[in-house]
């Protein structure tokens, strides 16, 4: 990310900023967005009537406004916005998409401030540690910026320096965010089924982890070790002698930005190979290492002149718990058999799904996806399409996908977009197919000897389960009939049509009462006015107007379609 101009105009970037002003800025943004959502739910706010196209257009506009507001609020909210882009269960698809575009595009701070932090943390003058220190940063981000430098040994390096006052800003912002989370947690509408305080705690933990550059250095070393046998992947080396919580020194490893297609062509690099390397490296991270880069946007990926792929910025990483082959095999069998219940149960076992309430909605949604998606040819399948469907499923439902799972889906969607930019014929599912096959073969070989044995073993387990169910069925039927006879089981039948008619009749009856009250008040107002009682007549008229307005509102709701 190229640096913007120094000396920013944002209030949060000043040395001495007011906590009260910060509180006002944040709450104004929150309440404005809440008001926008309230307005969007009202039919009268749409000129010419409410239509699906108008709703989608306005939702997109609100999502763009939210993204830009997060940028204006600074580092804490840029990171919170990126984390909220993983919460498809509480935000509509448009907001998820816009927040996922959030990148650290904030102005740079001065080189003097950067040197002060380096000298304070490392305990030596910059001139004593480095033969050369470039005062103009290579890149500026929300948490810090990067300066090119050179050691006295001649090695070229980059020094990443944390933004001044960042932890102080975190403390203020997180204090305000906690109050906001508690407000929404207790809100009668937005608090239902939501764990806003839990979301706050998750954001707080990730923010402080990413602000710790020693943690980022350890992540870079782990990532580098994982790919030490793959010469196609390059990771900058960490110079631990010049590292602290606020300073991280890395090997200078320049490259061509992965999205700079003209420069790649000019360097004679095969773009199709780069697209495949990117996809294969990610599958390797997910399926073999269990440790993956959670933010692979074009600014964090580059290509060397030899066609090697460079990874940068290891502050945001994801970790997958060890996956047992049996659980993963059950997921594959469930998908192959289009069995939504088996797929959902295996996803819960794998930790890829968290259900809070009724499991019925997600089971029906997964069945719909299996029926429609699995019938398509491989070249028509897309990670981005699957992600969109999953986000639509999760929004406003009593279940959610954990942050790790959504980080994976977002990373894969980003890589698929990069791959298609590099190679229009690129298909991520085609690249992933041999990895999935290999995973099934290796996993089953460890447990059962070979894939066919595992397959027949699975069939045997299912046959045994069916047999046990069949044997137990007569007894279960007999027990159920006995409970019905004793009155232990109550059967409640609910008819939506009957309920709708009853509600309609009830509203008509109430409307008749309001009409009668309004007419009575109007008649009283007329009689009082004729007899010269002006003030009581006005009061009676006001009551009549109130009853008429309530009646009109009730009549407008009678024919409103059920949600």
C-alpha positions, -999 to +999 in steps of 0.1 A: +000+000+000+016+032-011+018+059+016-004+090+015+008+124+024+022+130+059+007+153+085-028+138+084-059+159+091-078+132+110-085+141+146-075+106+158-040+110+144-032+141+165-008+139+195-034+153+219-070+144+209-101+148+230-117+116+244-150+134+244-147+144+207-137+108+199-168+095+217-190+120+198-175+110+165-180+073+171-215+075+185-226+098+158-215+072+132-233+044+150-266+063+155-265+076+120-262+041+106-289+028+129-312+056+117-305+047+081-314+011+087-347+022+104-355+045+075-348+017+050-374-005+067-402+020+060-422+019+028-428+056+027-391+064+025-390+050-011-401+075-038-426+058-061-430+027-039-407+001-024-393-024-048-366-051-046-343-032-069-346+000-049-339-019-016-308-035-031-295-001-044-300+016-011-285-013+009-254-010-013-252+028-008-255+022+030-227-004+028-204+020+010-212+047+035-203+023+063-170+014+047-160+050+042-170+059+078-148+031+091-119+046+072-126+080+086-127+067+122-092+053+118-071+022+127-094+006+153-124+008+131-106-003+099-096-035+117-131-039+133-146-034+099-123-061+084-134-085+113-171-076+108-167-086+072-165-122+085-199-119+103-224-127+076-249-136+103-254-100+114-247-080+083-263-082+049-243-095+019-237-059+006-221-048+038-200-079+041-187-073+005-179-037+011-162-042+045-141-070+030-126-043+006-114-023+036-076-018+033-053+002+054-054+034+034-044+061+059-018+089+058+018+083+069+033+098+100+067+117+100+101+100+099+111+118+131+083+101+150+093+067+135+129+072+146+118+081+181+099+049+184+128+028+170+153+044+194+130+041+224+123+004+218+157-008+206+178+014+229+202+027+202+204+057+178+191+049+143+224+059+128+243+034+150+220+005+140+215+013+103+239+026+076+209+041+058+173+049+068+149+062+042+128+090+057+100+084+031+080+053+039+075+026+013+039+020+026+016+033+053-011+012+070-035+017+099-013+001+125+021+013+112+043+020+083+074+006+065+107+023+059+135+009+037+169+008+054+203-009+052+224-026+078+261-017+082+268-052+069+253-041+036+220-061+039+190-043+026+160-044+050+126-029+058+117-016+092+080-017+102+072+009+129+039+010+148+018+042+146+025+066+175-002+065+202-018+034+187-024+016+220-037+047+236-062+051+208-071+014+211-078+019+248-102+048+242-119+032+212-124-002+228-139+014+259-164+032+237-170+000+216-177-020+248-205+004+257-219+003+221-218-036+223-237-035+257-262-011+242-270-033+213-269-064+235-298-050+255-317-036+225-352-052+221-347-057+183-310-059+176-301-078+207-323-108+200-301-139+193-269-117+191-238-119+212-226-083+207-204-085+238-188-117+225-181-100+191-165-071+210-142-095+230-132-113+198-123-080+181-104-068+211-083-100+212-074-099+175-066-062+176-041-065+204-026-096+188-021-078+155-006-047+172+021-070+187+049-071+161+067-098+180+037-120+174+038-110+137+075-120+135+067-154+150+039-159+124+064-150+096+089-175+108+063-202+111+050-195+076+086-194+062+094-228+078+062-244+065+073-235+029+110-241+033+108-271+009+089-251-018+111-229-039+081-212-055+072-194-023+093-166-008+089-152+027+110-123+041+134-133+070+130-116+104+159-098+120+152-105+156+180-083+168+161-053+156+126-063+167+102-053+196+065-050+202+064-018+181+093-024+157+098-053+132+128-056+109+125-078+078+145-088+048+139-064+019+123-086-008+110-065-037+087-078-064+061-070-090+026-065-075+006-096-084-022-074-099+002-055-121-004-076-152+015-054-177+046-055-155+044-093-152+040-096-190+070-072-196+091-094-172+083-125-192+064-142-163+037-167-172+006-154-155-011-188-156+017-204-136+014-176-110-023-181-106-018-219-101+010-213-076-012-190-055-041-215-054-018-245-047+000-226-019-032-218-002-045-254-004-012-264+011-017-240+039-052-251+046-050-289+042-014-296+053-001-268+075-033-257+092-018-222+094-029-198+067-025-161+056-059-145+064-055-114+042-041-123+008-051-091-011-029-078-040-010-055-016+003-085+003+014-106-027+042-100-052+062-119-078+100-120-082+117-117-115+122-155-115+084-161-111+084-169-073+054-158-052+062-135-023+040-132+008+040-101+030+023-089+062+017-117+087-003-098+113-036-115+105-032-152+103-057-181+107-052-214+123-073-246+117-075-273+144-063-307+134-090-323+112-096-360+117-098-378+084-130-396+095-149-364+100-137-349+067-146-382+049-181-380+064-184-345+049-174-357+015-198-387+016-226-364+027-220-340-002-217-369-027-250-383-015-267-349-013-275-356+024-279-322+040-283-336+075-250-356+073-232-325+059-245-302+086-236-327+114-201-332+100-196-294+097-206-290+133-182-318+143-154-301+123-161-268+140-169-251+107-205-243+119-219-229+151-257-234+156-276-214+182-312-225+181-332-244+155-310-263+130-339-266+105-332-234+085-296-243+078-304-279+069-330-268+044-306-242+030-277-267+027-301-292+009-311-264-015-274-258-022-266-294-027-295-299-051-285-269-072-248-266-069-238-303-072-255-307-105-233-281-122-202-291-142-168-284-125-160-255-148-192-237-137-185-239-100-170-209-081-157-203-046-172-167-048-206-181-057-205-206-028-194-178-004-223-156-015-248-184-010-233-191+024-236-154+034-272-153+022-279-184+043-263-171+074-277-136+075-302-131+103-304-168+111-298-186+145-264-200+134-231-185+123-199-195+107-168-190+130-143-163+121-117-189+110-142-204+085-152-171+070-115-160+069-109-191+048-138-184+024-129-148+020-092-157+013-102-183-012-126-159-030-099-132-031-074-157-046-100-169-071-105-133-082-067-128-085-064-161-104-091-150-129-073-117-133-040-135-141-057-162-162-093-158-175-096-196-178-085-202-142-109-223-121-101-228-084-123-259-081-103-277-107-070-269-088-086-281-056-100-314-069-068-334-068-060-321-033-094-333-021-090-367-038-055-370-023-068-361+012-095-388+010-070-414-002-044-406+024-068-404+052-086-436+044-053-454+038-042-446+073-074-459+087-086-487+065-058-495+040-073-480+008-101-458-005-123-487-016-121-503+019-131-470+035-160-466+011-173-501+018-167-495+055-188-464+053-215-483+035-213-510+062-217-485+090-247-470+073-263-504+067-257-513+104-273-480+114-304-487+091-306-522+106-306-510+142-332-484+134-354-510+117-351-534+147-359-506+172-388-491+151-417-514+164-408-507+201-405-469+194-439-469+177-454-489+206-439-464+232-453-434+212-488-449+211-487-456+248-477-420+256-505-408+234-529-430+252-517-417+286-519-381+274-481-376+278-478-363+242-497-333+231-502-326+194-505-289+184-516-280+149-509-246+136-526-233+104-511-201+090-541-194+069-565-197+099-542-175+120-541-149+093-579-148+090-583-146+128-558-117+129-577-100+101-610-103+118-595-091+151-581-060+133-614-053+116-632-054+150-606-031+166-609-008+136-647-006+140-642+005+177-617+032+167-641+044+140-669+046+165-648+065+190-636+089+163-672+096+152-684+101+188-656+126+195-664+144+163-701+146+171-692+159+206-669+185+191-697+197+168-722+200+197-697+218+219-688+242+191-725+250+185-730+258+221-699+281+223-676+257+242-646+263+220-617+248+242-635+215+249-645+214+212-609+216+202-599+189+227-626+166+213-615+173+178-579+164+186-591+131+201-611+125+170-581+131+148-560+107+169-586+079+166-589+085+128-550+083+124-549+051+144-577+037+123-559+045+091-527+029+103-546-002+113-563-004+079-530-001+061-517-031+081-547-053+074-536-062+038-499-062+045-484-095+033-470-119+059-432-121+062 
